[in-house]
Amino acid sequence: MAIKHWHESEQPREKLIQRGAEALSDAELLAIFLGAGLHGGNAVTLGQSLLVQAGGLRQLLDATPQELQRYKGLGLARAAMLKAALEAGKRYLEQHYVREQPLREPCDVGPMLMARLRGHPCEVFAALFLDNRHRVLAYEELFRGTINAAVVHPREVVRRALAHNAAAIIFAHNHPSGDPEPSSADRCLTRELARVLEVIDVRVLDHLVIGDNSWVSMAHRKMF
């Protein structure tokens, strides 16, 4: 049955307006972006089909635009719309931290860093550059690597810190395996970066390792 024939309170858009987005199922949220279904089905049915094909909402949204277009019911326009919606959510999380207030704890930025780095198929090494009051100046993904390593060049890190006139840095990188436990190489790298940055009077506050559903703060573990 077409969505327009449903009771108004159960139509995804009206339901969202009346009860809030949190009242919608994953398929109903997708239906709002999809707009219409395939012949013989509505947008909610298509949303349910996409969730089954991908294995869940996260797997669907983590897919690249090229991968999304392989799912039945998604073309270029719809794939682009879903990726744009995901990016908007990530940027929304970031806005809370940019130049608003000093960080109380480095790991306060964990949710934003997890949203940014979780789901990458390769290791991505990123940095949050902070001012002398520990407010965020900028976020940059500095290096990309393979499924289990990213080559980090300390000279480039120093160059970017100077470019932002940063007083402190929080590093983060993901483990595509999903296990956030820092490796011995992670510990060695963090100590080396802290030593090099100390020369230009930039403090390394933390290094967060992002896993599948959690992260580890190396500062809290006293690993450097």
N, C-alpha and C positions, 0 to 999 in steps of 0.2 A: 504494500500500500504506500502511496506517495505520502511524504511527510506532511504536506499541506492538508491532508485528510485526517491527520492525527488530532487528538484533543490539543488545544492551544498550549495547555500547561505542560505537555510532553514534547512539544516541538523544540529541538535543541536551542534555537536562538531565543525563543520566548522563555524557555526554562532558565537559560543563562541570565536573562534580564530580570526575571522574577525572583530567582533563588540563588543566583551567583554561579560563577564558572565551576566552583568546587562541587556543585550538585550534578555535573555532567559526567557521564562515563567516558572512558578513553575514546570509544567509537563515536560518541556524540560530539566530543570536542573536534575530532577529525572531520566529522560531517560538516561542521561550520566552515572549515577551510575548503573542503572538497566541493561544497555547493550542490552537487547532484551526484546521483549514482550511475551505474551502468544500466543498459536496457533491462527492464524486469526487476530492478532493485532501486532502493533509495540511497541517499548519502550515508545514512547510519549503517545500512547493510554493507556498503562498500567499505566503510571504516572498519567494521568487524572483520571483513575479509582481509583487509590489509594487515590488521593486527595478527591474524592467524598466519598469513604468508610470511610476515617478518619475524614472528615469535614474540611480539609484545611491542608496546609503545616506544620504549627506549631503543630497541633494536631497529625499529622503523626510522626513528628520527636520527639515529647515529649513522644511517646509511648515506652514502654519497649521492648527489643528484643522479649520477649515471646508474647506480644500483637501484635507486627508487623507481626509475623508469622501466625497470624490468618487471615490476609488480603489475599485475593486471589491474587496470583502472587508473594508473598514474602516468601522465605524460609529462612533457617538459614543464608546462605551466604549473601543474599541481605540485610537481617535485620541487620547483623553485619556491612555491608558496610555503610548503612545509619547512624547507630549510630557512627561509626568511623568518618564519614564526619562531623557530628554535633560536636563531641568532638574536632576535628581538628580546627573547627571554633572558639570554645570557647577558646582553647589554644592560637590561633592566637591573640584574643583580649587581653588575659592576658600578652602576651609577651611585649606589649607596656609599661606595667607598671613595670615589674620586673627589678629593678636595673638600669633603664635608666635615669630617671630624677625625682626630687622631685615633689610630688603632689602639685598643686597650691591650689586646693580645695579638701577636702575629697570626695565630691560627684562627682568628675571627674571620679571616678572608678565605677560610677553607671551603665554604659552600660555593663561593664564586669560582675559586680555582678548580674545584671538582667539576663544576658545570662546564668550564672551559676545556679541561684536559681529559676528563674521563671519556672513553669511547674512541679515542684515536687508535688506529691500528699500529702506529709506531710510537716510539718514545719522543715526547716533545718537552724541551727544557725551556721554562719561562721565568720571567722575573717581574716583580712588582717594585717599581722605583718609588721611594718615599722621601719626603722632605724632612727637615730637622725636627718637626713635630709629629712625625710618623703618619702624615697624611699621604694618600696615594697620589703620585704624580702621573704615573703611566703604567700600563701593563704591556709587556711585549713577549711574544714567543720567539726566542732567540735561535734555537737550534732544533732540528728534526733529525731523527736517526732511523734505526731499524726497529724490529719488533722487540729487541731487548737492550738497545744501547743508543745513546746520542752522543756524538763527539762535541764537547764543550770547549770553546777557546777562551781562556781567561782574558786575553788581550781585547777581544770583542766585548766581553762583559764590562771591562773597565771603560772602553770607549763609549758604550751606551750609558753607563753611570755618569760619566762626565757630561755627555750630551744633555742629560736630564737634570744636571746639577743636583744629583741625588745625595742625600746624607745617609741613607740606609736602604737595604734591599731585602726582600723576601724572595727566595728562589722556590720553584716548584717544578716537578716533572712527574709524568705518569708512568706507571708500570702496566703495559698492555696485558700482562698476565692476569691482572686483577689483584695481585698480592701487594699491599702497600709497604711491606717490610723493607726498610732501607738496606741496600747491599753494602759490602765493604767498599766497593768502588764509589758509591754515593757518599759515604763518610769521608773518604780520601779527597774526593772532588770538593766537597763543601769546605773542608779544612783548608785546601789550597786556595779556593776562591776568597775565603775570609782573610787569609794571609796576604794575598795580592791586593785586595780592596782596602785593607788597613793602611797600606802605603799612601793611598789618596784620601784617607780619612772617611771611608764609607763603611758602615757597620753591616754585617750580615746578621739579621735578626732571626731568621729561621730558614729552613728548607723543608717544604712539605712534599711528601711522596704520596701521590694520588693513586689509589687502587680502584677497584670496581665499585665498592659501596662505602668506602671509608678512606681516611688519609692518616698519615703518621707525621707528627711534628718532630723533626730531629732536634730542635732546640729543647723541647720538653723531655726528650730522651737523653739530653746532654751528650749528643753524638759529635759535637764539634766545639 
